[in-house]
Structures are given as C-alpha cells and as structure tokens.
Amino acid sequence: MKLRYLILWMMVMVFCMTSAAFAATPKPISTIPWDKLPDTFDGQHHYLLLCIDQWNEKGRPADAKAPVNKEGHRLDRYGNTDGIVIVTLDTRSHRIMLTSIIRDALIVKPGSTEDNQKFGRINYVYNDSGPEALCRVISEHLGLKIEKYILFNFSQIQEIVSYLGGVDIELDNGEINYLHRYRVPKGSVVSLDGKHDVYNNGSHPAGVYHFNGHSAVLYMRIRKVSGNGDFMRTQRVRTVLSTLADTCRTMTWEQAQDLANNIMDNNNVTNLNLEEMLQAAEYAWNLRDCTVEELRIPPEGAVHPIDFANMSAQELDWEACRQAMASYLQNSFLVLDEED
C-alpha cells in the first residue's frame, strides 16, 4: 500500500514539474519605441487589414475601455483579430507585398513599460485597446510605422469576395473533407468542371474549386487540417488575398473605384477617408500587373510554443522578425539598383 502511494506521489510530482515547465514565463521582448521607428521608405505604403472572429459584430466604440467581467477577467466583447495582414504597395519599385502575422503571437501589451512588461496575444489587442493600439504594437514589434487600417467582420469579407465573383482555390483531400464535414452550403464550393460539389456526399478529388464569399471565409478559417495549425491558416488567408489580387488585374480604373467604394461600405472601422481609400486603390491599380509577394511573421525558426496565463501562445524572436521584415522591404531598393 505504501508503495502505491509513493508511486502516486511521484506521478503527481512529475506532472506538476512538467506543467510548471510548460507554463513558462515569457522572455523579455525587445521592441522599438514609436518615436524611434525609421521613416517609411519612399514610395512604400502600408495598410493593416484586420478581420475579427465574428460574423456580425459591430465596430469597437472609439472610447471603449478594455471589457472585463465582475471578477476583472477579460471578455471577448468586440472580437479578436484572427486575421492580421499588412498590405504594402511599393510604387517606387513596382511591388505588392502581403505580410501575415500569426494570431497567437505573444507581444508586449499596450501600457507596458521597459521595466514592467505585460504580455498578451496579438489578436487580443484590438478587443482590449482598439485598432490604433494594435497598429502601434505591430509597428513597434516589426520596426516599421503602420498608421492606416481597415477592420472587417466575416460577413463583410464575404460580401467583398462575392462582389469580386468569388475565388478559385486549389484544395487537397484534407481540406475537401473538412469543408464537407462542415457542411458548406450547396453550390458554394464546386470544381471548375462543375462535376463536384463539396456539399454532396461522395468522393471529391483534390484540385481547383470555385468558392463563393461565404465559403471562402470558411476556407480561411481552416486550422486543424494538413498540419502546421495557425501557420497554414495565415497561408490560406494570403492565398485568398493573392487570388483576389489576380482577379483585379483586368479591372478598369472605374471598376477599381467601385471596389474602393464597396470596401468603404463593407468594413467595421477604418481611419481611411474616401479620398485616401481611392488613393490606395490607384496605387494598387497601377501595380496590377506585378507578382504578389508573401511573407509570414514569424519566419522559419523564429518561434516556439508557450503556455502562458492559461492560454496557448507562440513566443517569437521579434528581432529575427524585424530583420526578415527589413530585408523584405529593403529588397525593393536592391532590385531597383540592379535594374539601374
């Protein structure tokens, strides 16, 4: 009997030690203060695209405080930004760049000091502190100044994708099975030859399928399929955006203006006025023949999982992320110099 208790005690101790090791304390994060960020490169224009994990949630009031319950615990009242993408339009060297950031990256929360850093997940910042605070957090962690943002909910993304006629996406068998089990609406994910509707029972081959707006949102939400979790989810977001960019290549300037107006009508909150939105549309339209480039933050090898404050997160090497971002953006000037 004593041996049984001893074994049980040892198992409990091993569990506690393992749990304590997994629930690690985050390392200090090096950031660059807003007032020390470098100037934006001439000709590069950065726009932060955000999507909250809600279908119909309205925008967070500008004067809202961080929502908490009676016990002081955080509430997800306004939605978490599970979609975070920086669109960079480089009119100097003729490039369009998409940079996606994983939703569970650990960051220094707004209001922290150098001596007292408070940590949280990046996708919580909007709900707790607002879109301007999220722009600042991303800027200070990545080393570039981002001031313009557009935030959507799922329904608004759905409307914009549908407005553009949907998207054609190559699916593997795991993604097809997931969408079928999810019961995507009939006719919303169909093979290009029209022979396979993922809604129907039966075998559907891997290949290119046409998505309407609603199912394109569901596709971008896929995480637990084909491995790599949230990293693949951010890849799927970039895939949809790149495909939409390809769709826009044949637009006339009048159609591009109509799209800008549609985006102004279908967003939760933005600090772009109509003139600025049309200016961004003009930049993009003039770049419509260039290849869309992609970067994921974090780059390979600059991240490891961490369990912190009862939540799963990813601890990033933000210095490595800044170096990858700087190299990505500065490549514009290297290319231009070589051409010159």
Salt bridges, closest charged atoms under 4 A:
ASP76 OD1 - ARG74 NH1 2.24
ASP82 OD2 - ARG103 NH1 3.16
ASP82 OD2 - ARG221 NH1 3.30
ASP128 OD2 - ARG74 NE 2.89
GLU140 OE2 - ARG136 NE 3.32
ASP168 OD1 - HIS210 ND1 2.61
GLU175 OE2 - ARG236 NE 2.91
ASP230 OD1 - ARG103 NE 3.47
ASP230 OD1 - ARG233 NE 3.22
ASP246 OD1 - ARG249 NH2 2.87
GLU276 OE2 - LYS148 NZ 3.07
ASP289 OD1 - HIS94 NE2 2.82
GLU293 OE1 - ARG95 NH2 2.56
GLU294 OE1 - ARG238 NE 3.06
GLU300 OE1 - ARG296 NH2 3.85
GLU315 OE1 - HIS304 NE2 2.91
